[in-house]
């Protein structure tokens, strides 16, 4: 069996080289994303983020959140929320973030309704007025 695999790769050198190049191009992005996620999960600050936009495309769905970090509004894209989450546009959720990344981890189970906490997180009264009941 090992000889047949070696013979296959000897005949198809360019296919093997192509696969290696593709993997070497993708793997660093995956590792970087995993490192960021683990660091945010471990050392992240707790904050509040607002689900502001749902965008449906033919093969994907994009969910946009906004949050404040040092009085700067940051917008981040989330890809895999729970089913039916698109109905919650305008709601506030508990998030984790780090200053050095603009990525967040959203806790979809913790919906925030405390207006005082939302105002302290940097949002305005207009943001709260648009919150669904």
N, CA, C and O atoms as a Tinker XYZ file with bonds, in Angstrom:
   532  protein
     1  N      0.828000   -1.201000    0.000000    73     2
     2  CA     0.000000    0.000000    0.000000    64     1     3
     3  C      0.869000    1.261000    0.000000    63     2     4     5
     4  O      0.576000    2.223000   -0.710000    81     3
     5  N      1.933000    1.249000    0.796000    73     3     6
     6  CA     2.816000    2.410000    0.837000    64     5     7
     7  C      3.450000    2.671000   -0.521000    63     6     8     9
     8  O      3.632000    3.824000   -0.909000    81     7
     9  N      3.784000    1.616000   -1.243000    73     7    10
    10  CA     4.380000    1.787000   -2.566000    64     9    11
    11  C      3.393000    2.408000   -3.538000    63    10    12    13
    12  O      3.781000    3.218000   -4.381000    81    11
    13  N      2.106000    2.035000   -3.432000    73    11    14
    14  CA     1.121000    2.612000   -4.346000    64    13    15
    15  C      0.901000    4.095000   -4.055000    63    14    16    17
    16  O      0.693000    4.885000   -4.976000    81    15
    17  N      0.946000    4.470000   -2.796000    73    15    18
    18  CA     0.806000    5.892000   -2.442000    64    17    19
    19  C      2.012000    6.679000   -2.945000    63    18    20    21
    20  O      1.861000    7.755000   -3.524000    81    19
    21  N      3.211000    6.137000   -2.721000    73    19    22
    22  CA     4.425000    6.811000   -3.201000    64    21    23
    23  C      4.437000    6.926000   -4.716000    63    22    24    25
    24  O      4.830000    7.958000   -5.259000    81    23
    25  N      4.014000    5.884000   -5.393000    73    23    26
    26  CA     3.955000    5.928000   -6.859000    64    25    27
    27  C      2.955000    6.974000   -7.340000    63    26    28    29
    28  O      3.202000    7.673000   -8.323000    81    27
    29  N      1.822000    7.078000   -6.643000    73    27    30
    30  CA     0.813000    8.074000   -7.020000    64    29    31
    31  C      1.385000    9.478000   -6.896000    63    30    32    33
    32  O      1.209000   10.302000   -7.793000    81    31
    33  N      2.077000    9.757000   -5.779000    73    31    34
    34  CA     2.640000   11.083000   -5.580000    64    33    35
    35  C      3.799000   11.362000   -6.536000    63    34    36    37
    36  O      4.015000   12.512000   -6.920000    81    35
    37  N      4.537000   10.343000   -6.920000    73    35    38
    38  CA     5.612000   10.537000   -7.893000    64    37    39
    39  C      5.046000   10.932000   -9.255000    63    38    40    41
    40  O      5.633000   11.746000   -9.967000    81    39
    41  N      3.902000   10.350000   -9.610000    73    39    42
    42  CA     3.267000   10.668000  -10.891000    64    41    43
    43  C      2.563000   12.030000  -10.861000    63    42    44    45
    44  O      2.489000   12.707000  -11.886000    81    43
    45  N      2.056000   12.428000   -9.717000    73    43    46
    46  CA     1.257000   13.658000   -9.598000    64    45    47
    47  C      1.954000   14.671000   -8.698000    63    46    48    49
    48  O      1.381000   15.131000   -7.710000    81    47
    49  N      3.189000   15.017000   -9.042000    73    47    50
    50  CA     3.973000   15.951000   -8.230000    64    49    51
    51  C      3.306000   17.321000   -8.125000    63    50    52    53
    52  O      3.273000   17.925000   -7.053000    81    51
    53  N      2.784000   17.798000   -9.229000    73    51    54
    54  CA     2.233000   19.153000   -9.233000    64    53    55
    55  C      0.958000   19.244000   -8.405000    63    54    56    57
    56  O      0.698000   20.272000   -7.780000    81    55
    57  N      0.175000   18.200000   -8.396000    73    55    58
    58  CA    -1.018000   18.177000   -7.544000    64    57    59
    59  C     -0.648000   18.217000   -6.075000    63    58    60    61
    60  O     -1.287000   18.915000   -5.288000    81    59
    61  N      0.372000   17.477000   -5.706000    73    59    62
    62  CA     0.846000   17.470000   -4.325000    64    61    63
    63  C      1.398000   18.834000   -3.933000    63    62    64    65
    64  O      1.142000   19.328000   -2.835000    81    63
    65  N      2.156000   19.433000   -4.839000    73    63    66
    66  CA     2.710000   20.765000   -4.565000    64    65    67
    67  C      1.572000   21.771000   -4.404000    63    66    68    69
    68  O      1.619000   22.612000   -3.506000    81    67
    69  N      0.567000   21.698000   -5.248000    73    67    70
    70  CA    -0.578000   22.606000   -5.155000    64    69    71
    71  C     -1.295000   22.441000   -3.816000    63    70    72    73
    72  O     -1.626000   23.432000   -3.165000    81    71
    73  N     -1.535000   21.210000   -3.405000    73    71    74
    74  CA    -2.211000   20.957000   -2.119000    64    73    75
    75  C     -1.383000   21.502000   -0.963000    63    74    76    77
    76  O     -1.932000   22.092000   -0.033000    81    75
    77  N     -0.067000   21.311000   -1.012000    73    75    78
    78  CA     0.805000   21.822000    0.052000    64    77    79
    79  C      0.778000   23.346000    0.113000    63    78    80    81
    80  O      0.729000   23.922000    1.200000    81    79
    81  N      0.807000   23.990000   -1.024000    73    79    82
    82  CA     0.773000   25.460000   -1.058000    64    81    83
    83  C     -0.552000   25.975000   -0.495000    63    82    84    85
    84  O     -0.563000   26.935000    0.276000    81    83
    85  N     -1.654000   25.355000   -0.870000    73    83    86
    86  CA    -2.960000   25.770000   -0.359000    64    85    87
    87  C     -3.018000   25.588000    1.158000    63    86    88    89
    88  O     -3.468000   26.484000    1.872000    81    87
    89  N     -2.572000   24.450000    1.647000    73    87    90
    90  CA    -2.577000   24.210000    3.090000    64    89    91
    91  C     -1.681000   25.190000    3.835000    63    90    92    93
    92  O     -2.048000   25.680000    4.903000    81    91
    93  N     -0.510000   25.478000    3.278000    73    91    94
    94  CA     0.393000   26.439000    3.916000    64    93    95
    95  C     -0.184000   27.851000    3.895000    63    94    96    97
    96  O      0.194000   28.682000    4.721000    81    95
    97  N     -1.076000   28.127000    2.980000    73    95    98
    98  CA    -1.728000   29.431000    2.943000    64    97    99
    99  C     -2.891000   29.537000    3.908000    63    98   100   101
   100  O     -3.167000   30.620000    4.423000    81    99
   101  N     -3.577000   28.436000    4.163000    73    99   102
   102  CA    -4.778000   28.457000    5.010000    64   101   103
   103  C     -4.466000   28.216000    6.485000    63   102   104   105
   104  O     -5.057000   28.851000    7.358000    81   103
   105  N     -3.556000   27.316000    6.759000    73   103   106
   106  CA    -3.270000   26.922000    8.142000    64   105   107
   107  C     -2.862000   28.108000    9.027000    63   106   108   109
   108  O     -3.349000   28.182000   10.155000    81   107
   109  N     -2.007000   29.037000    8.595000    73   107   110
   110  CA    -1.654000   30.158000    9.471000    64   109   111
   111  C     -2.867000   31.023000    9.870000    63   110   112   113
   112  O     -2.930000   31.508000   10.999000    81   111
   113  N     -3.825000   31.217000    8.952000    73   111   114
   114  CA    -5.018000   31.989000    9.293000    64   113   115
   115  C     -5.845000   31.260000   10.352000    63   114   116   117
   116  O     -6.367000   31.887000   11.273000    81   115
   117  N     -5.961000   29.966000   10.225000    73   115   118
   118  CA    -6.707000   29.168000   11.194000    64   117   119
   119  C     -6.034000   29.205000   12.564000    63   118   120   121
   120  O     -6.702000   29.372000   13.585000    81   119
   121  N     -4.725000   29.050000   12.582000    73   119   122
   122  CA    -3.994000   29.083000   13.854000    64   121   123
   123  C     -4.110000   30.454000   14.503000    63   122   124   125
   124  O     -4.309000   30.550000   15.714000    81   123
   125  N     -3.988000   31.513000   13.713000    73   123   126
   126  CA    -4.124000   32.870000   14.238000    64   125   127
   127  C     -5.509000   33.092000   14.837000    63   126   128   129
   128  O     -5.628000   33.683000   15.910000    81   127
   129  N     -6.547000   32.629000   14.163000    73   127   130
   130  CA    -7.912000   32.787000   14.679000    64   129   131
   131  C     -8.089000   32.013000   15.980000    63   130   132   133
   132  O     -8.721000   32.511000   16.912000    81   131
   133  N     -7.547000   30.814000   16.058000    73   131   134
   134  CA    -7.643000   30.015000   17.280000    64   133   135
   135  C     -6.915000   30.680000   18.439000    63   134   136   137
   136  O     -7.411000   30.686000   19.566000    81   135
   137  N     -5.737000   31.240000   18.165000    73   135   138
   138  CA    -4.968000   31.920000   19.213000    64   137   139
   139  C     -5.745000   33.123000   19.735000    63   138   140   141
   140  O     -5.835000   33.327000   20.945000    81   139
   141  N     -6.311000   33.926000   18.822000    73   139   142
   142  CA    -7.108000   35.086000   19.239000    64   141   143
   143  C     -8.303000   34.657000   20.075000    63   142   144   145
   144  O     -8.565000   35.240000   21.127000    81   143
   145  N     -9.031000   33.642000   19.616000    73   143   146
   146  CA   -10.219000   33.170000   20.329000    64   145   147
   147  C     -9.851000   32.702000   21.740000    63   146   148   149
   148  O    -10.524000   33.061000   22.706000    81   147
   149  N     -8.796000   31.911000   21.859000    73   147   150
   150  CA    -8.399000   31.408000   23.173000    64   149   151
   151  C     -7.937000   32.528000   24.094000    63   150   152   153
   152  O     -8.223000   32.498000   25.291000    81   151
   153  N     -7.230000   33.514000   23.557000    73   151   154
   154  CA    -6.762000   34.627000   24.367000    64   153   155
   155  C     -7.933000   35.493000   24.838000    63   154   156   157
   156  O     -7.962000   35.925000   25.991000    81   155
   157  N     -8.886000   35.745000   23.959000    73   155   158
   158  CA   -10.070000   36.507000   24.359000    64   157   159
   159  C    -10.872000   35.728000   25.397000    63   158   160   161
   160  O    -11.350000   36.303000   26.375000    81   159
   161  N    -11.018000   34.434000   25.190000    73   159   162
   162  CA   -11.768000   33.599000   26.124000    64   161   163
   163  C    -11.102000   33.602000   27.501000    63   162   164   165
   164  O    -11.785000   33.626000   28.525000    81   163
   165  N     -9.774000   33.577000   27.523000    73   163   166
   166  CA    -9.041000   33.471000   28.781000    64   165   167
   167  C     -8.884000   34.825000   29.481000    63   166   168   169
   168  O     -9.112000   34.923000   30.687000    81   167
   169  N     -8.499000   35.867000   28.739000    73   167   170
   170  CA    -8.146000   37.156000   29.337000    64   169   171
   171  C     -9.087000   38.290000   28.960000    63   170   172   173
   172  O     -8.805000   39.448000   29.267000    81   171
   173  N    -10.198000   37.982000   28.301000    73   171   174
   174  CA   -11.067000   39.023000   27.773000    64   173   175
   175  C    -11.794000   39.829000   28.835000    63   174   176   177
   176  O    -12.085000   39.340000   29.927000    81   175
   177  N    -12.075000   41.061000   28.491000    73   175   178
   178  CA   -12.883000   41.937000   29.342000    64   177   179
   179  C    -14.351000   41.666000   29.037000    63   178   180   181
   180  O    -14.714000   41.333000   27.909000    81   179
   181  N    -15.177000   41.810000   30.044000    73   179   182
   182  CA   -16.617000   41.642000   29.876000    64   181   183
   183  C    -17.195000   42.990000   29.467000    63   182   184   185
   184  O    -16.851000   44.019000   30.049000    81   183
   185  N    -18.061000   42.986000   28.482000    73   183   186
   186  CA   -18.700000   44.206000   28.019000    64   185   187
   187  C    -20.091000   43.919000   27.490000    63   186   188   189
   188  O    -20.637000   42.829000   27.659000    81   187
   189  N    -20.645000   44.932000   26.844000    73   187   190
   190  CA   -21.975000   44.816000   26.262000    64   189   191
   191  C    -21.884000   45.183000   24.789000    63   190   192   193
   192  O    -21.290000   46.197000   24.423000    81   191
   193  N    -22.478000   44.348000   23.956000    73   191   194
   194  CA   -22.510000   44.595000   22.524000    64   193   195
   195  C    -23.945000   44.611000   22.029000    63   194   196   197
   196  O    -24.812000   43.942000   22.592000    81   195
   197  N    -24.188000   45.369000   20.987000    73   195   198
   198  CA   -25.529000   45.478000   20.417000    64   197   199
   199  C    -25.560000   44.791000   19.060000    63   198   200   201
   200  O    -24.700000   45.029000   18.211000    81   199
   201  N    -26.552000   43.943000   18.867000    73   199   202
   202  CA   -26.771000   43.283000   17.578000    64   201   203
   203  C    -27.456000   44.302000   16.681000    63   202   204   205
   204  O    -28.621000   44.635000   16.896000    81   203
   205  N    -26.738000   44.803000   15.671000    73   203   206
   206  CA   -27.233000   45.933000   14.896000    64   205   207
   207  C    -27.722000   45.593000   13.497000    63   206   208   209
   208  O    -28.559000   46.313000   12.952000    81   207
   209  N    -27.224000   44.518000   12.903000    73   207   210
   210  CA   -27.610000   44.262000   11.516000    64   209   211
   211  C    -27.538000   42.779000   11.192000    63   210   212   213
   212  O    -26.635000   42.065000   11.627000    81   211
   213  N    -28.511000   42.345000   10.420000    73   211   214
   214  CA   -28.541000   40.979000    9.891000    64   213   215
   215  C    -28.528000   41.092000    8.380000    63   214   216   217
   216  O    -29.354000   41.791000    7.792000    81   215
   217  N    -27.584000   40.398000    7.752000    73   215   218
   218  CA   -27.440000   40.459000    6.298000    64   217   219
   219  C    -27.473000   39.032000    5.754000    63   218   220   221
   220  O    -26.647000   38.196000    6.121000    81   219
   221  N    -28.425000   38.771000    4.888000    73   219   222
   222  CA   -28.551000   37.434000    4.313000    64   221   223
   223  C    -28.054000   37.458000    2.876000    63   222   224   225
   224  O    -28.502000   38.260000    2.055000    81   223
   225  N    -27.127000   36.569000    2.596000    73   223   226
   226  CA   -26.579000   36.423000    1.258000    64   225   227
   227  C    -26.903000   35.011000    0.788000    63   226   228   229
   228  O    -27.329000   34.184000    1.595000    81   227
   229  N    -26.713000   34.713000   -0.485000    73   227   230
   230  CA   -27.111000   33.394000   -0.994000    64   229   231
   231  C    -26.552000   32.202000   -0.212000    63   230   232   233
   232  O    -27.287000   31.250000    0.052000    81   231
   233  N    -25.287000   32.232000    0.157000    73   231   234
   234  CA   -24.717000   31.068000    0.832000    64   233   235
   235  C    -24.232000   31.356000    2.245000    63   234   236   237
   236  O    -23.610000   30.492000    2.863000    81   235
   237  N    -24.494000   32.526000    2.762000    73   235   238
   238  CA   -24.038000   32.871000    4.106000    64   237   239
   239  C    -24.972000   33.887000    4.747000    63   238   240   241
   240  O    -25.784000   34.529000    4.082000    81   239
   241  N    -24.831000   34.009000    6.042000    73   239   242
   242  CA   -25.568000   35.016000    6.804000    64   241   243
   243  C    -24.573000   35.747000    7.689000    63   242   244   245
   244  O    -23.750000   35.123000    8.358000    81   243
   245  N    -24.651000   37.068000    7.690000    73   243   246
   246  CA   -23.738000   37.879000    8.486000    64   245   247
   247  C    -24.512000   38.586000    9.591000    63   246   248   249
   248  O    -25.584000   39.146000    9.361000    81   247
   249  N    -23.957000   38.549000   10.777000    73   247   250
   250  CA   -24.558000   39.172000   11.953000    64   249   251
   251  C    -23.550000   40.190000   12.478000    63   250   252   253
   252  O    -22.428000   39.827000   12.832000    81   251
   253  N    -23.943000   41.463000   12.531000    73   251   254
   254  CA   -23.030000   42.524000   12.935000    64   253   255
   255  C    -23.360000   43.016000   14.341000    63   254   256   257
   256  O    -24.517000   43.265000   14.678000    81   255
   257  N    -22.311000   43.148000   15.150000    73   255   258
   258  CA   -22.421000   43.661000   16.501000    64   257   259
   259  C    -21.591000   44.923000   16.618000    63   258   260   261
   260  O    -20.555000   45.062000   15.967000    81   259
   261  N    -22.053000   45.847000   17.457000    73   259   262
   262  CA   -21.284000   47.046000   17.781000    64   261   263
   263  C    -21.057000   47.077000   19.277000    63   262   264   265
   264  O    -21.917000   46.678000   20.062000    81   263
   265  N    -19.889000   47.557000   19.658000    73   263   266
   266  CA   -19.574000   47.743000   21.073000    64   265   267
   267  C    -18.595000   48.896000   21.198000    63   266   268   269
   268  O    -18.008000   49.334000   20.209000    81   267
   269  N    -18.423000   49.382000   22.413000    73   267   270
   270  CA   -17.520000   50.502000   22.671000    64   269   271
   271  C    -16.302000   50.002000   23.429000    63   270   272   273
   272  O    -16.409000   49.258000   24.403000    81   271
   273  N    -15.128000   50.436000   22.947000    73   271   274
   274  CA   -13.872000   50.145000   23.614000    64   273   275
   275  C    -13.100000   51.451000   23.695000    63   274   276   277
   276  O    -12.662000   51.981000   22.674000    81   275
   277  N    -12.933000   51.965000   24.893000    73   275   278
   278  CA   -12.245000   53.250000   25.117000    64   277   279
   279  C    -12.898000   54.364000   24.302000    63   278   280   281
   280  O    -12.213000   55.096000   23.589000    81   279
   281  N    -14.207000   54.491000   24.405000    73   279   282
   282  CA   -15.018000   55.509000   23.730000    64   281   283
   283  C    -14.952000   55.439000   22.204000    63   282   284   285
   284  O    -15.300000   56.405000   21.525000    81   283
   285  N    -14.516000   54.325000   21.673000    73   283   286
   286  CA   -14.466000   54.123000   20.230000    64   285   287
   287  C    -15.464000   53.032000   19.870000    63   286   288   289
   288  O    -15.422000   51.936000   20.429000    81   287
   289  N    -16.365000   53.333000   18.930000    73   287   290
   290  CA   -17.355000   52.346000   18.502000    64   289   291
   291  C    -16.706000   51.391000   17.508000    63   290   292   293
   292  O    -16.112000   51.809000   16.514000    81   291
   293  N    -16.832000   50.113000   17.798000    73   291   294
   294  CA   -16.245000   49.084000   16.956000    64   293   295
   295  C    -17.353000   48.162000   16.465000    63   294   296   297
   296  O    -18.259000   47.807000   17.218000    81   295
   297  N    -17.270000   47.786000   15.214000    73   295   298
   298  CA   -18.266000   46.905000   14.589000    64   297   299
   299  C    -17.575000   45.596000   14.219000    63   298   300   301
   300  O    -16.506000   45.602000   13.610000    81   299
   301  N    -18.189000   44.484000   14.588000    73   299   302
   302  CA   -17.592000   43.184000   14.323000    64   301   303
   303  C    -18.615000   42.255000   13.700000    63   302   304   305
   304  O    -19.815000   42.357000   13.958000    81   303
   305  N    -18.122000   41.358000   12.884000    73   303   306
   306  CA   -18.949000   40.379000   12.184000    64   305   307
   307  C    -18.905000   39.056000   12.931000    63   306   308   309
   308  O    -17.831000   38.554000   13.260000    81   307
   309  N    -20.080000   38.495000   13.196000    73   307   310
   310  CA   -20.203000   37.186000   13.835000    64   309   311
   311  C    -20.830000   36.253000   12.808000    63   310   312   313
   312  O    -21.772000   36.633000   12.112000    81   311
   313  N    -20.310000   35.031000   12.713000    73   311   314
   314  CA   -20.773000   34.125000   11.666000    64   313   315
   315  C    -21.744000   33.044000   12.117000    63   314   316   317
   316  O    -22.637000   32.699000   11.343000    81   315
   317  N    -21.629000   32.494000   13.305000    73   315   318
   318  CA   -22.408000   31.313000   13.659000    64   317   319
   319  C    -23.246000   31.463000   14.927000    63   318   320   321
   320  O    -22.984000   30.775000   15.913000    81   319
   321  N    -24.230000   32.328000   14.927000    73   319   322
   322  CA   -25.107000   32.406000   16.097000    64   321   323
   323  C    -26.148000   31.285000   16.064000    63   322   324   325
   324  O    -26.230000   30.543000   15.086000    81   323
   325  N    -26.937000   31.162000   17.124000    73   323   326
   326  CA   -27.967000   30.112000   17.137000    64   325   327
   327  C    -29.060000   30.365000   16.089000    63   326   328   329
   328  O    -29.213000   31.479000   15.588000    81   327
   329  N    -29.799000   29.328000   15.779000    73   327   330
   330  CA   -30.900000   29.433000   14.809000    64   329   331
   331  C    -31.944000   30.435000   15.284000    63   330   332   333
   332  O    -32.265000   30.489000   16.471000    81   331
   333  N    -32.468000   31.219000   14.364000    73   331   334
   334  CA   -33.507000   32.192000   14.670000    64   333   335
   335  C    -33.002000   33.460000   15.326000    63   334   336   337
   336  O    -33.800000   34.296000   15.749000    81   335
   337  N    -31.691000   33.620000   15.418000    73   335   338
   338  CA   -31.123000   34.780000   16.108000    64   337   339
   339  C    -31.381000   36.081000   15.359000    63   338   340   341
   340  O    -31.363000   37.152000   15.966000    81   339
   341  N    -31.619000   36.007000   14.058000    73   339   342
   342  CA   -31.808000   37.216000   13.247000    64   341   343
   343  C    -33.021000   38.033000   13.709000    63   342   344   345
   344  O    -33.139000   39.203000   13.346000    81   343
   345  N    -33.917000   37.446000   14.497000    73   343   346
   346  CA   -35.101000   38.157000   14.995000    64   345   347
   347  C    -34.760000   39.116000   16.126000    63   346   348   349
   348  O    -35.614000   39.899000   16.542000    81   347
   349  N    -33.535000   39.073000   16.632000    73   347   350
   350  CA   -33.142000   39.867000   17.798000    64   349   351
   351  C    -32.378000   41.138000   17.453000    63   350   352   353
   352  O    -31.646000   41.653000   18.298000    81   351
   353  N    -32.524000   41.655000   16.249000    73   351   354
   354  CA   -31.817000   42.878000   15.870000    64   353   355
   355  C    -32.218000   43.994000   16.832000    63   354   356   357
   356  O    -33.401000   44.201000   17.103000    81   355
   357  N    -31.209000   44.711000   17.345000    73   355   358
   358  CA   -31.446000   45.794000   18.284000    64   357   359
   359  C    -31.264000   45.388000   19.737000    63   358   360   361
   360  O    -31.319000   46.241000   20.624000    81   359
   361  N    -31.048000   44.113000   19.998000    73   359   362
   362  CA   -30.876000   43.631000   21.369000    64   361   363
   363  C    -29.419000   43.743000   21.804000    63   362   364   365
   364  O    -28.508000   43.815000   20.978000    81   363
   365  N    -29.223000   43.756000   23.121000    73   363   366
   366  CA   -27.894000   43.860000   23.716000    64   365   367
   367  C    -27.515000   42.524000   24.344000    63   366   368   369
   368  O    -28.355000   41.825000   24.910000    81   367
   369  N    -26.218000   42.180000   24.231000    73   367   370
   370  CA   -25.731000   40.906000   24.742000    64   369   371
   371  C    -24.390000   41.098000   25.444000    63   370   372   373
   372  O    -23.647000   42.040000   25.170000    81   371
   373  N    -24.110000   40.182000   26.349000    73   371   374
   374  CA   -22.828000   40.162000   27.041000    64   373   375
   375  C    -21.770000   39.680000   26.052000    63   374   376   377
   376  O    -21.979000   38.703000   25.332000    81   375
   377  N    -20.630000   40.374000   26.023000    73   375   378
   378  CA   -19.533000   40.014000   25.118000    64   377   379
   379  C    -18.223000   39.956000   25.900000    63   378   380   381
   380  O    -18.122000   40.449000   27.023000    81   379
   381  N    -17.236000   39.344000   25.276000    73   379   382
   382  CA   -15.857000   39.374000   25.761000    64   381   383
   383  C    -15.007000   39.948000   24.639000    63   382   384   385
   384  O    -15.204000   39.626000   23.467000    81   383
   385  N    -14.056000   40.805000   25.013000    73   383   386
   386  CA   -13.182000   41.413000   24.012000    64   385   387
   387  C    -11.839000   41.747000   24.633000    63   386   388   389
   388  O    -11.701000   41.756000   25.857000    81   387
   389  N    -10.864000   42.018000   23.809000    73   387   390
   390  CA    -9.554000   42.507000   24.237000    64   389   391
   391  C     -9.239000   43.778000   23.469000    63   390   392   393
   392  O     -9.686000   43.961000   22.337000    81   391
   393  N     -8.467000   44.651000   24.094000    73   391   394
   394  CA    -8.127000   45.921000   23.460000    64   393   395
   395  C     -7.323000   45.741000   22.179000    63   394   396   397
   396  O     -7.483000   46.520000   21.240000    81   395
   397  N     -6.468000   44.738000   22.125000    73   395   398
   398  CA    -5.579000   44.608000   20.972000    64   397   399
   399  C     -6.233000   43.953000   19.750000    63   398   400   401
   400  O     -5.660000   43.982000   18.661000    81   399
   401  N     -7.411000   43.369000   19.912000    73   399   402
   402  CA    -8.142000   42.773000   18.791000    64   401   403
   403  C     -9.494000   43.447000   18.656000    63   402   404   405
   404  O    -10.043000   43.951000   19.636000    81   403
   405  N    -10.024000   43.459000   17.458000    73   403   406
   406  CA   -11.373000   43.969000   17.256000    64   405   407
   407  C    -12.380000   42.832000   17.143000    63   406   408   409
   408  O    -13.498000   43.033000   16.667000    81   407
   409  N    -11.993000   41.655000   17.574000    73   407   410
   410  CA   -12.877000   40.501000   17.568000    64   409   411
   411  C    -13.562000   40.385000   18.923000    63   410   412   413
   412  O    -13.020000   40.802000   19.946000    81   411
   413  N    -14.756000   39.814000   18.911000    73   411   414
   414  CA   -15.484000   39.612000   20.153000    64   413   415
   415  C    -16.017000   38.188000   20.207000    63   414   416   417
   416  O    -16.134000   37.502000   19.192000    81   415
   417  N    -16.335000   37.771000   21.425000    73   415   418
   418  CA   -17.033000   36.520000   21.657000    64   417   419
   419  C    -18.356000   36.899000   22.299000    63   418   420   421
   420  O    -18.375000   37.519000   23.362000    81   419
   421  N    -19.454000   36.535000   21.669000    73   419   422
   422  CA   -20.788000   36.904000   22.148000    64   421   423
   423  C    -21.369000   35.749000   22.952000    63   422   424   425
   424  O    -21.319000   34.594000   22.530000    81   423
   425  N    -21.924000   36.082000   24.122000    73   423   426
   426  CA   -22.650000   35.092000   24.920000    64   425   427
   427  C    -24.126000   35.230000   24.540000    63   426   428   429
   428  O    -24.824000   36.102000   25.058000    81   427
   429  N    -24.593000   34.380000   23.647000    73   427   430
   430  CA   -25.952000   34.485000   23.111000    64   429   431
   431  C    -27.021000   34.163000   24.156000    63   430   432   433
   432  O    -28.197000   34.467000   23.958000    81   431
   433  N    -26.616000   33.555000   25.257000    73   431   434
   434  CA   -27.580000   33.212000   26.306000    64   433   435
   435  C    -27.818000   34.361000   27.275000    63   434   436   437
   436  O    -28.796000   34.339000   28.022000    81   435
   437  N    -26.937000   35.373000   27.278000    73   435   438
   438  CA   -27.064000   36.472000   28.234000    64   437   439
   439  C    -27.498000   37.762000   27.544000    63   438   440   441
   440  O    -26.668000   38.579000   27.145000    81   439
   441  N    -28.786000   37.926000   27.415000    73   439   442
   442  CA   -29.362000   39.148000   26.856000    64   441   443
   443  C    -29.388000   40.202000   27.961000    63   442   444   445
   444  O    -29.829000   39.923000   29.076000    81   443
   445  N    -28.921000   41.401000   27.656000    73   443   446
   446  CA   -28.837000   42.477000   28.637000    64   445   447
   447  C    -30.025000   43.427000   28.432000    63   446   448   449
   448  O    -30.256000   43.911000   27.324000    81   447
   449  N    -30.766000   43.685000   29.499000    73   447   450
   450  CA   -31.894000   44.624000   29.438000    64   449   451
   451  C    -31.740000   45.770000   30.425000    63   450   452   453
   452  O    -32.566000   46.682000   30.429000    81   451
   453  N    -30.712000   45.754000   31.259000    73   451   454
   454  CA   -30.475000   46.796000   32.259000    64   453   455
   455  C    -29.993000   48.068000   31.555000    63   454   456   457
   456  O    -28.868000   48.115000   31.058000    81   455
   457  N    -30.840000   49.089000   31.514000    73   455   458
   458  CA   -30.519000   50.314000   30.778000    64   457   459
   459  C    -29.340000   51.062000   31.384000    63   458   460   461
   460  O    -28.580000   51.698000   30.654000    81   459
   461  N    -29.170000   51.002000   32.691000    73   459   462
   462  CA   -28.043000   51.688000   33.328000    64   461   463
   463  C    -26.722000   51.053000   32.873000    63   462   464   465
   464  O    -25.771000   51.765000   32.553000    81   463
   465  N    -26.664000   49.744000   32.845000    73   463   466
   466  CA   -25.450000   49.050000   32.396000    64   465   467
   467  C    -25.178000   49.339000   30.924000    63   466   468   469
   468  O    -24.024000   49.493000   30.523000    81   467
   469  N    -26.223000   49.413000   30.127000    73   467   470
   470  CA   -26.057000   49.698000   28.695000    64   469   471
   471  C    -25.515000   51.109000   28.489000    63   470   472   473
   472  O    -24.639000   51.320000   27.650000    81   471
   473  N    -26.027000   52.072000   29.246000    73   471   474
   474  CA   -25.530000   53.445000   29.148000    64   473   475
   475  C    -24.074000   53.533000   29.616000    63   474   476   477
   476  O    -23.283000   54.266000   29.022000    81   475
   477  N    -23.713000   52.800000   30.665000    73   475   478
   478  CA   -22.330000   52.803000   31.155000    64   477   479
   479  C    -21.383000   52.178000   30.139000    63   478   480   481
   480  O    -20.197000   52.509000   30.108000    81   479
   481  N    -21.893000   51.284000   29.317000    73   479   482
   482  CA   -21.061000   50.631000   28.299000    64   481   483
   483  C    -20.771000   51.551000   27.116000    63   482   484   485
   484  O    -19.995000   51.184000   26.233000    81   483
   485  N    -21.382000   52.746000   27.078000    73   483   486
   486  CA   -21.089000   53.713000   26.030000    64   485   487
   487  C    -22.219000   53.963000   25.049000    63   486   488   489
   488  O    -22.104000   54.844000   24.197000    81   487
   489  N    -23.296000   53.220000   25.146000    73   487   490
   490  CA   -24.412000   53.401000   24.219000    64   489   491
   491  C    -25.254000   54.595000   24.638000    63   490   492   493
   492  O    -25.225000   55.009000   25.797000    81   491
   493  N    -26.006000   55.146000   23.689000    73   491   494
   494  CA   -26.829000   56.324000   23.945000    64   493   495
   495  C    -28.275000   55.925000   24.236000    63   494   496   497
   496  O    -28.656000   54.763000   24.093000    81   495
   497  N    -29.057000   56.895000   24.641000    73   495   498
   498  CA   -30.477000   56.648000   24.902000    64   497   499
   499  C    -31.203000   56.266000   23.613000    63   498   500   501
   500  O    -32.165000   55.499000   23.649000    81   499
   501  N    -30.750000   56.792000   22.483000    73   499   502
   502  CA   -31.355000   56.434000   21.194000    64   501   503
   503  C    -31.127000   54.951000   20.873000    63   502   504   505
   504  O    -32.000000   54.288000   20.311000    81   503
   505  N    -29.949000   54.442000   21.237000    73   503   506
   506  CA   -29.680000   53.023000   21.024000    64   505   507
   507  C    -30.637000   52.160000   21.853000    63   506   508   509
   508  O    -31.112000   51.121000   21.395000    81   507
   509  N    -30.904000   52.603000   23.056000    73   507   510
   510  CA   -31.809000   51.854000   23.934000    64   509   511
   511  C    -33.250000   51.978000   23.441000    63   510   512   513
   512  O    -34.028000   51.030000   23.546000    81   511
   513  N    -33.602000   53.143000   22.905000    73   511   514
   514  CA   -34.973000   53.336000   22.415000    64   513   515
   515  C    -35.289000   52.398000   21.260000    63   514   516   517
   516  O    -36.448000   52.026000   21.071000    81   515
   517  N    -34.298000   52.013000   20.495000    73   515   518
   518  CA   -34.502000   51.101000   19.360000    64   517   519
   519  C    -34.459000   49.634000   19.772000    63   518   520   521
   520  O    -34.553000   48.748000   18.923000    81   519
   521  N    -34.317000   49.375000   21.064000    73   519   522
   522  CA   -34.239000   48.002000   21.548000    64   521   523
   523  C    -35.607000   47.354000   21.484000    63   522   524   525
   524  O    -36.593000   47.958000   21.907000    81   523
   525  N    -35.692000   46.117000   20.955000    73   523   526
   526  CA   -36.998000   45.450000   20.898000    64   525   527
   527  C    -37.501000   45.099000   22.294000    63   526   528   529
   528  O    -36.715000   44.883000   23.216000    81   527
   529  N    -38.793000   45.046000   22.431000    73   527   530
   530  CA   -39.397000   44.731000   23.742000    64   529   531
   531  C    -39.476000   43.252000   23.952000    63   530   532
   532  O    -39.953000   42.801000   24.993000    81   531
